């Protein structure tokens, strides 16, 4: 698998990336969190049967927990892939080292 061609930081429909402290991937994650459709998940009950008791929370909480786990796994995997690519000055290294976790977390929310 060629890690350098799987993802790109180029955004569709945008010629020049705007300067800022947050990457496009972080902004996408934030858009999901602040969207009204995502907030509506708080009215949906999620029930997990556990031994001895039943743990109840809503789908919003569940989605945030899944995104948190996804972000952690993405960070671990991104570090490993960035080590494989080797060139610390490449866009591929930067993406996997610093952005993959945000992409996976946003995917977990969507």
Secondary structure by P-SEA (a helix, b strand, c coil): cccccccccccccccccccccccaaaaaaaaaaacccccccccbbbbbbcccbbbbbcaaaaaaaaaaaaaaaaaaaaaaaaaaacccccaaaaaaaccaaaaaaaaaac
